[in-house]
Amino acid sequence: MTSNRSRRVVPLPAGPGQESVWDYPRPPRVEQVSKRVVVRFGGAVIADTTDAVRVLETSHPPVFYVPRGAFVDGSLRPAAGTTFCEFKGEASYLDVVSGGAVAPSAGWFYATPRKGFTELRDMIALYPGRMDSCEVGGEVVQAQDGDFYGGWITSEIVGPFKGAPGTWGW
């Protein structure tokens, strides 16, 4: 990433088969995912699906949402707290539990998503950095820096990505 004193961000060039997060829309867009998504936590697979969606928003790695029904029974439990997204609405949080391990508030969902985001109903997003691993199409994803947005970074996307220290003003 390069930027000048006016904090102008210069997107990295996308190579063949890649996409730039700087070409993603604002407001965000929900997109079906055709690749298999697998989540491991506590030494076990807790979710495995080909019915995920991802949310694409300018400067952010995609956030993947997995159908609630794809999770192993008992691996999600309500957690305290909510947050608000100007686009999607109020998010409620979930602890992720497996094999004696607990990741507090590591997942979230929108019980009544706003218009334009109804595909997120009954879908769960996870912070990939709090799981043992998250995979998309067999590739283990990297967690987005900063652990605020919950983005999933694969080799198919290029940044720079918002979330790391010094990126809040973008």
ABEGO torsion letter per residue (X at the ends): XBBBAAGBBBBBBBBBGBBBAAABBOBBBBBBBABBBBBBBGGBBABBBAABBBBBBBGBBBBBBBBAAABBBGABBBBBEBBBBAAAEBBBBBBBBBGGBBBBGABBBBABBBBGAAAABGBBBBBAAABABBBBGGBBBBBBBGGAAGBBBBAABBOBBBGBBGAAAX
